[in-house]
Amino acid sequence: MSARRPRSSTTRSWRGYSTPMGWWRIAELPTGEPVGFVIPARNNYNPIIAYIGVLPARRGHGYIDDLLAEGTRVLAAEGVDRIRAATDLGNVPMAKSFERLGYVNFERAFNMVWDAEESGAGR
């Protein structure tokens, strides 16, 4: 995996996290083609896996485990006590990767959004 520098537009969307760009990883095939990326970071409370993803054409080959392991390694090298991460309930491949790499499922969260347009309240 490389630590190539991301584009500036991407950088702006992660300003809410404390994460040196040296922690960011882009996974590549031996040919140099990108596979996915992981952004280890810190929020106001914990070290976290802020974002992780595998390109759709590269899914199903176990790359997610490699990316998660690398993001975990980066944070562990900082001497952290724990690392938090989350995924959507329907993202079974990601949940299984967390399980394979020893992450513990300790809570569930439900994010509910009120859409004023649909309820008619916005009229």
Buried (B, 14 or more C-beta within 10 A) or exposed (E): BEEEEBEEEBEEEBEEBBBEEEBBBBBBEEEEEBBBBBBBBBEEEBBBBBBBBBEEEBBEEEBBBBBBBBBBEBBEEEEBEEBBBBBEEEEEEBBEBBEEBEBEEEEEEEEEEEEEEEEEEEE
